[in-house]
């Protein structure tokens, strides 16, 4: 018969090892803290009850020779099992429940919220009482009653704060519960020996205990995710960033107890609008899932703002209206950054920005206003300069400024894409910088290379969009000095809007030149990624590698494609290869 520690070595630890390898790219400091925190609570809550249960019921256990030691009537391996079950279930759950943005699982309808909260809690109260009545020492119902009166109060407490959040993700949460529970039941059947006949079996109460404890672990994870989701969604109400401190734990507890319906639903509506804006963005749609909840939410808001403004000035509306929106947008940037002392001055704590929205409401659409409002809520940790540059790039487009040489090209790409790279860097520095001095100390160096990364990605876009930019916008970003016949090529691209008449050979040649410049920017900047937090390196690198995949799509096509794209499977393979293989060289 296996010893208790042998059972762990044979069945539990190997699975934890495999799950750790699978989830490694997504195990960040928030997840580590969550697992440690839940494991600690599980030990504190479970062991005293289990010790009492064994003492009063003489529950099945291993023979003295099968365990290392017994503490409080409980084998020390049982303490280990509580922790390992929590880790195993948490890692398994990580693969299924982390993919949606937390605020999308908030319930703002007070009536349904209260029903979902109190009906299960009422039932759990009845179950607790029934369990207490059944847990009579010496009775056959003692085991079942003990489980019910022990588990129900804890589930009720967690359900109070996170029940609505949990039900919004009921399918992935159910998978997160069922998988480890079935495996644990199988382990019990394989390793628990009956003292009377030596046959392996699993009592119904044992199976119930396994499923209930896995429910508690997954529900505890949902409680943590709901609390952190509240913090990143409502920064003004919950200003403290993640830290291993009593202050952060107290804030998490307050966020856990806060009912979503008591908070402004307009915040989440604006975020939902941002997600809708990005629904057609294939590159962002893939990379969005690679970041933890806080960074993901900030990037959704930033990318949606950039997408909305880009479409605003690329639309077919009259030039006068677009110029008016540009001027209003510049006023908006001046308002939200009015208190900044320098180009890259940022705030460490959330601050509400007072905006006179009336002057914008008459000119901007609902989608545009929603995106501007969302940006205003996170502007406190972002620098002013990149936004000014972004709108300088839009003005460049509106004035149809000619890209005459490589210097103009690099200036333009710095405006419209390098600036976005800098914005993304400041998101990372806010979410990590308060407790990573090296990151803040290297801010200037990282900002410089963030611009280069953004420029490199934009050069790939230009290489891909020579035809679509000409046909839909009458624009050309390929430097005139590199053209074979500057005057004629510009006439064809910008006036006739007939890029195919240039011929496939020339289009491929111009595209290759852009790719060459993109490769140069990539080579000069990608090394800076190693200075980012380790749990972000793979995600950031994967986001850039998707664009690198576009280069292969362009080059592998026998004719110049109208707008090259990557199939979903190709993007998935690029992401997996980057997360699990390529990123290793930057981590170690």
N, C-alpha and C positions, 0 to 999 in steps of 0.2 A: 504493500500500500504506500502511496506517495505521502511524504511528510507535508506539512502545511506549507513550509517554505519551498519544498519541491513543486507543489502545485502552482505557487506563484511563478517560479522560474520556468515551469513548463507551459503554463497557459496564459498568465496575466501579463508578465513583463514583455514577452515577445510581441504580443499584440500592441502594447503601449509603444514599443519601439517602432513597429511598422507604422502606426498612426502618427507618431512623431515625425517620421521621415516624410510621410504624405503631406502633413499639415505644416511642415517646417517654414515654407515661405509666408505663411499667414499667422505664425505664432509671434506676436509682438509683445511688448511689455504690458499692454493692457490685458492680453489673454493670459500671460503668465501670472499677473497679479490676481486675475479672476480665479484661475485654477487654484492658486495657493490659498486665497481667501475662502473659497468654497470648501476646499479640503479641510482647512482648519475648523470651520464651522461644523462640517460633517463629523469630525472626530469628537468635538466638544459635545455635540448633540446626540451622537449615536452611542458612544462607548458607555456612558453611565447607564443608559437604558439597557444595553446589551448585557452589561455586568449584572444588573438587577434581575434581568430575565433569566440568565443562566443560573443565578443563585436560587431563584424561586422555582424554576421549572426543570432544572437539570437538562438544559437543551443539548441537542446533539453537538458533539465536538470531537476533536481528534483525541486519540489516546495520548497519555503523557509523553510517550516516546516519539510522537509525531509532531510535537511543537517544541520551539526553543525555550519558551518560558510562559508563565501565566501571570498577568497583572490584573488584579481586581476581578478574578474569576474568568478573565478573557485572555486567550492566547495573544502574545504580542503580534503574531502574524495577522490577527484579526484587525488590529490597529492599522497594520500595513494594508490590509485588504480594503478598508474604508477609504484610505487615501488613493490606492491604485484604482479602485472602482470609480472614484470621482475623476481622476485623471483620464482614465480610459473613456468614460462617458463624455467628458468635456471635449476631448480631442475628436471623438466621433461626431459629437454635436457640431463642432466647429466646421465640419465639412458640409453641413446641411442648413444651418440656421443663420449664417453670417452674411448671406448674399444680398439681403435687402437693407436699404437705408432705414435706420431706426424710426425716424419720424413718420415713415409711411405706415407704420404699425400702431400709431397712436389713434385712439378713439375719442373724438370730440363731441359725440352725441351723449349728452348727460343721461338721458333715460336708458338707452341701451347699455351705457357704461355701468350704471348702477345695477341693472339687472344681471349683467355678466359678472359683476363683482359679488353681489350679495346672495344670489341664489346658490352658487356653489359653496360659499362660506356658510350659509345656513345648513346646507346638507352636511358639510364637514363637521359642523358643531354637533349635529345629530349623530354622526358616525363616531365622533369622539366620545360622546356619552354612552353610546351602545358598546363601544370598545371597552370603556371603563367597566361597564356592567359585566362584560364577558371575561375580563381579565381577573378571574378569581383563581387564586392559587389552588392547585390540585385538580382543577377542572380541565376537560379536554379543550375548552374554548380559550384557555389562558393565552396561548401563542397568538391566535388570531386577534383576540381582544387587545393584547399588548401592542401588536403592530398597528391596529387601528387608532388606539388612543395615544400612541406615540407619534405617528406620522401625521395625523389629521391636523393638529394645531399648527405644525410647521408649514404644511401645505396651505392652510388658511391664511397665515400671515403673508406668505409669499404671494398668494393669489390676490390679496387685498391691493398690493401695489402693482403687480405685473400680470394679473389674470387676463385683462383685456389685451395686453401686449402679446401674451402667450397664445391666445386664441386666434389672433391675426396671422400667426405662423403655425397653425395647428398641424398642417401636413408635415413640414420639415421637422417640427418638434416631435411629432409622433414617431417619425423614423429615427430621430435621435434617441428616443426612449427605447424603442423596440429592439433595435440592433444589439446594443450592449446587454439589455435584459435577457434576450434569448441566449446570448453567448454565456452570460453568467450562470444561467440555469443549466446550460450544458456542462459548464465546469463543475457545478455542484453535483450534478448527476455522475460525473466521471470520478469525482474525488471524495465525496462524502460516503462513508461506510456506515452501514447499519450494524449496531453492536450485536443484534440478535442472530442474524444469519449471514453477515458479511456481504450482502448484496447491495449494490448501489441503487439508490432511489432518490426521488425528490418529492417531498411532501408539498401539497398545495399551498400551505402557509409559507414554505420556503420560496416558492415561485412568486407568491404575492409580495413577499418582502423584497425580492430582487426588483420586481417591476416598480414597486412603490419608491424604493430608494433611488432608482434611475429617474423616475418622475421628479423626485425632489432635486436631484442634481441638475436636470435640464431646466426645471422651473427656477432654480437658483440662478442659473446662467441667464435666463430670460429677465430675471429681476435686475441683474447686474447690467445687462444690455439696455434695458428700459431706462435705468437710472442714468447711464452714460449717454444714452440718446437724448434724454432731457437736457443734460448739461451742454452738449454740443449744439443743440437746437436753440436753447434759450440761454445764451451766454450771459446776458445782462442779469438774469436771476441766479445763475450758477457760475460765478466768475472764475473759480479756481480750476486750473488745468490739472491734469493727472499728476499725482505724486504719491509715493508711499508714505502717507502721513495721516494722522488722526483728522486733520482739517478736511482732507479730500474724502475720507470715509464718511465723515459727518455730512458733507455735501451730497455724497452719493445716497446716503440714507434719506436725506430731505427730498432729493430728486425722486427716489423710489416711492416715497409716500405721497408725492404730488400727483393729483389726478390730472390727466391731460386735458379734460374738458374745462378745467379751471384756468388754462393757459390760452393765450391768443392763437386761435386756429389759423389766422392770416399768415403767420410765420410758415407753417407747414404748407399752406396753399401756395405760397410763393415758391417754396422748394419743389413742390409737385409740378408747378409750371416750368421750373428750370429743367426738371427731369424730362418733361414732355418736349421741351425745346431740343434736348439732346438725343431724343429717341431715334433720330435718323443719322446720328453721328456714329459710324461703325467703329472708328478708332477709339473714341472715348467710351463707347458702350462696352468694349472689351476691357480697357485699362481701368475703368471705374471700379470694378470688383476687386482689384488687386490691393486696395488700400483699406485701412481700418476706418471705422465709422466717422471719426472726427475729420480726418483728412479727406475722406470721400465726400462728405457733405460740403466742405469748403471748396473742393475742386468742382463739384456739381454747380455751385453758385458762380464760381469764376468762369468756368467754361461756358455756361449758359449766357452769362453777361457778354462774353466775347462773341459768342455765336449770334446772339440777338443784335448786337451792335454791328457786326459784320454784315448780316442780312439787311439791316436797316439802311446801310449805305451802298449795298449792292443791289437793292431792289430797283424796280422799274418806275418808282414814283418820280415826280418831277424834281429837278435839281434844286429848285428853290426850297422845297419842303425838306429835302435831305440836308441842305446847308443850315436850315433853321434847327433841325434836330442835332446837328453837329455842334452848333453854338450852345444849345441848351445842355447837351451832354458835357461840354467843357465847363459850363456853370455848375453842373451837378458834381463833377470831380472837384471843382474849387470848393464847393460847400462841404463835402464829406471829408476833405483834407485841409480845411481852413486853419486848423490849429497846429499844423506840422511846421517844425522849425527848419527842416532840411528835406532834400529829395527822398531820403530813405529813412526818415524818422518814423518810428512806429510806436504804438502803445502796448504795454504788457498786460493791461487789464481791460476788460470790456468797457466801452463807453458808448452811450447812446448819441447818435448824431441827429441834430435837429434840422429837418429839411422842410422847406416850403413846397409841398407837393402840388399845389394848385397850378403853378405855372407849367408843370410837366404834364398834368392830366389832360390838358386841352390838345396837346400835340402827340403824345406817345400812346401807342396801343396798350391794351390791358397786358399783353404778353411782355411788352417792353417795360412797362411800369413795374410789373411783378419782378422782373429781373433786376431792375434798378433798386427796388426796395430790399431785395435779398442781399445785394451787394452792400448796401448801406449798413446792414447789421453786422457784417464781418470786416468792415473797412478799417476798424481801429488797429488791427495788427498788420495791415498792408501798407506799403509805401506809396507815395503820391507819384513819383517819377514814371514808373511803368505805365500808369494809366494815361498820363499826359502823352507819353510816346505812342501808345496805342491809338489815341485819337489824332495824333500827328500823322500816323500811317493812313487813317481813314481820310484825312484831309488830302493827303497825297493822291489817294484813289479818286476822290471827288474832283480834283483839279486835273486828273489825267496826266499827272507829272510823268515825264518820260524817264525811264531807267536808261541812262546813257552809258554807264560803265559799271564795272564791278563795285566801285566805291558806292555808287548810288544803290546798287542792289543790296549790298550789305547794310547800308543805312535803312533801307526800306524793310528788310527782313528783321532788323533789330527793332524797328518800331512795332511791327504787327505780330511778331512771334517771339523775338528775344524778350520783349517785355512780359509776355505771358509766362515764359520760363522763369523770370524773376518773381512774378506773382506766386507761382507754384512753390518756389523755394521759400518764400516768406510764410506760406502756409505751413510748411514743414518746420521752419524755425519757431513758429508760434506753438505748434503742437508738441514740439520736442525741446525747443531752445532753452526754456527756463531751467532745465535740469541737465543740459548738455552744453557745457561751457565751450567745448571745442567747436561745436557747430556755430555758435554765436561769434567766437573769435575769428573764424574763417569766413565770416559773412561776405566780406568784399571779394575774396577769392571765389567763393561759391557763386556769388551773384554774377561775376564776370563770365563764368563758365555756364551758368544757367542761360544767359543770353546766347551763348554760342550753341548750346543744345537746341534752343528754340529756333535759332537761325537755320541750323542744319535741317530740322524738320520742315521748316517753311520752304527751303530750297527743294526738298523732295516734292512738296506740293506743287511748286512752280514747274518742276520737271514733269509732273503728271498732268498738269492742267493747261498746257500750252494751247491745245485745241479748245477746251471748254471755256477758258478765260477769253479767248478771241471771239468765239461764237456767241456767248451769252452776254459778255460785258464790253467787248471791243477793247480789251486791255492786253498788254504784253509786258511781262516782267523780265523777259530775257534781255540782257544788256545790248543796246544798239551797237556798241563798238565790236561785239562778237559776231554780228550778223554778216552773212556773205554779201548781201546787197541791202544796206541799211534802209534806204529810202523806199525801195520796192517792198521789202519784207514788212516794214511798218505799215505801209499802205494796205497790204493784204490782210495783216493781222488786226489792225485797229480801225480801218475804214471799211474795207470790203467784208471783214469778218468771215473770211473764207480760208482758214488756215490749211486745209487739205490741199489747196492749190500749191503750197510750198513743196509738196512732195514728201513721201514717207522718209526718204533718206535724210533730208534736211531737218525734219522734225525730230528724228532719232538723234541726229548730231547735236541739235540744240538741247535736247533733253539730257544727253550724256554729259554735256558741259555743266549743267546744273547739278547732276548727280556727282560729278567730280568735285565741285565746290562743297556739296553736302557732305561727302566723305571726308573732306579736309576739316570741316567744322566738327564732325563726329570724332575724328581722330584727336583733335586738339582739346576736346571737352570731356569725353566720356570718362577719363581717368578721375575727374573730380567726384564722380559718383561714390567712390570708395570712402569719401569723408562724410557721407550721409549716415544716419543711424542704420545699423546692420539689418534691422527688420524691414527697412524700406528699400534697400539697394536692389533687390530682385524686382520689386514692383516698378520702381522708376526705370530700371534698365529695360524691363519688358515693354513699358510704354513706348520707349524709343525704338526698340527692336521691331515693333509692329510697322513702324514707318520704314525701317530698313527692309522689311519684307516687300513693301511697295516698290522699292528699287528693283528687286529681283523680278517682280511682276512686270514692270516696265521693260526691263532689259530682255526678258525671256519671250516677250511677244514679238512675232516676226514683223508685224507692222506697228507703227506708233498707235497705242490704244487711245480712244477718246477720253476715257477716265479710268485708269487702272485701279483695280480693287483686289482685295484678298478674300477668298472664300473663308467661311467661318472655321472650317477644319484647319486651314493653313494658319489662321491667326491663333487658334488654340494650340497648335503644335509649336508655334514660335514662342508663345507665352510659357508653355510647359518647359521647353528647352532652355529658355532664359532663366526661369525661376529655379529650376533644379540643377542646371549644369553651368550655363554661362556666368551666372551671378556669383558662383563660388569663388572665382578668381578675384573678385572685388571684396569679398567678405573676409577671406583668410590671407 
